[in-house]
Amino acid sequence: MAHPDHSDSSPGRDRRDRVAIHCEATSFDPEAARPLSFVAIRIRGSRILTGSALLLYPGSDTGLAEAGDRLHAFIGDRPLVGYYLDFSIAMAERLTGRPLSDERTEVSSLYYDRKIRSLSKQAVDLRLDSMIRDLDLPVRPDGAFGIALTAAMAWLRLTQDGR
């Protein structure tokens, strides 16, 4: 659940904030799937703000319209980070009924760019578990929260520590 001190209209909001998101759904077809859970976790500078993460179960704990409003308010205009991000964004935009930020970072793309520079004509394994192992991330991606947290950690590792 989002805390009021981290709302989009907060005067102290840092423009460097990003939001890692992930959606679990009934299928991988964004047109037909029904969202089961959404997780959005803010990243502020080099900190992942898990304590103020937004966890939604649309249709279970909230109505779909309320879930969409809460998700849109939490994300605001912040840049988005994720793994399999196009799907999560498509589901979020369908739920909110509004477009989300155009600034988006797919962590597997960042990872690919880093690996391709160091490999000579070798395939790059973009599976989440392989990326976690290679980046030495201390996380197990269980459920939507775990995958959003993994994406946030991977983004920090790939953009801030020069590994």
N, C-alpha and C positions, 0 to 999 in steps of 0.2 A: 504494500500500500504506500502511496506517495505521501510524504510529509509536507505540510503547508509551507515550511521554510524553503522548500525546493521547487516552488511553483514557477511556471513560466514567467509570471509577471514580477518575480522577485527582483528588487532593485540591485541586489548584489550578484546577480547571475553573471557568471564568467563566460565571455564569448568563446572561450576555448572548450566549453562543454560539448560533449558528444553523447550519443545515446546508442548503446548496444541493444539490439532487439532480436527476438526470436519468437516464432509462432509455431506451435504444434497444431496440426489439423487432421481431419479425417482422411485426407489424401494429399497428394502433391499437385493436384490440379487446382490452381487458384480460383478458377471459375466455379468449380463444383464443390470444393472442400468447405467444410464447416470448421471454423476455428475452435480448438479445444482449450488452448491456453496461449496467452501472450505474456512475455516478460520484456521489460524495458529497464535497463540499468544505465544510469548516468556515469560518464567518465569526466572528471574534472582535473585537467592537468595530467599528472601521473597517478591520480587516485581513482579507484573504481568505487563508486558510492553504493555498495550493496545494501546498506542499511536503509536506503530510501528507494529501493527498487520497486517498480510497479509490477504486480502479479495479477493477472486477470484471467478469469475463466468465463468468457462470454456465454451468456445463456444459463450458466449455473449459479454464479455468485452475483451477477448483475445482468440486467437486460442488455441486449445488443447495442441499443442506442447509448445507454449509460456507459457501457464499456468503451465504445468508440469515442465518446466525449472525454472520458478519463485518459485514454491513450493519447489522444490528440493534445490535450492540455499538458500531459507529462512530457511529450516529445517536443512540442512547440516547433520552432524553426531550426532546431539543433541538427547538425550533421549526424548521419546514421552510420553505424558499424554493425557488421554481422557476418555470419557464415550461412550461405544459401540465402543471401539478403534479398534478392529479387522476389522470392516467394513470400518472405515475411512482410516485405513492403506491400506487395500486391494484396495480401490478406489484411494488413493494417489499413490500407487505403479503402478497401471494400468495407471494412468495419466502420471507419471514421466518416466515410463519404467525402473525404477531402484529400488532396494531394499532400504528401509529406515532403520534407526537404529534398532538394535536388542534389545536395552534397552527400554522397554515399560512398562508403568504403567496404568492399568485399574483402575480408581478410585472406581468403584463399588466393585472391589476385595479388595482394601484396606479397604473400608468401611465394607464389610462383615467380614474381619478378625478382625476388631476392635469390631464389634457388637457380633460376635459369642463367643468371650472371656467373654462377660458380660451377655450373655443369657444362660438359661438352657433349651435346647431342644425346642426353639421357632424359628419360621421362621423369616428370616431377609428380610425386604421389601427393595428391591434394586431399586425401581422406583426412577427416578431422583428427582421428586418433594418431595418424602419422605426423601431422603438423604439431600436435600436442607434444608428442615424444621428441621430435626434432628441435622444437623451441624450448624444451624442458619446462613446460608449464605445469604448475602444481595443482591440476584440476582434473576432475572426472566429469565429462559432459553428460550427466544424467538429467534428462528432462529439459524443458525449455529454459529454466533458470541456469542450469549447467552449461548449456550451449551458448546462451547470451554472455555468461561470465567468461567462458572460454574465448569467445570472439573479442571481448573487451581486453582480456589479458594478451591475446595474440596481437591485437592492434597496438597495445603499448609496447610489447616486445619488438615488433617489427618497425615501429616508427620512432622509438625513443632510446633504444639502447645500442643500436648499431651492430647487433649480432649478425 
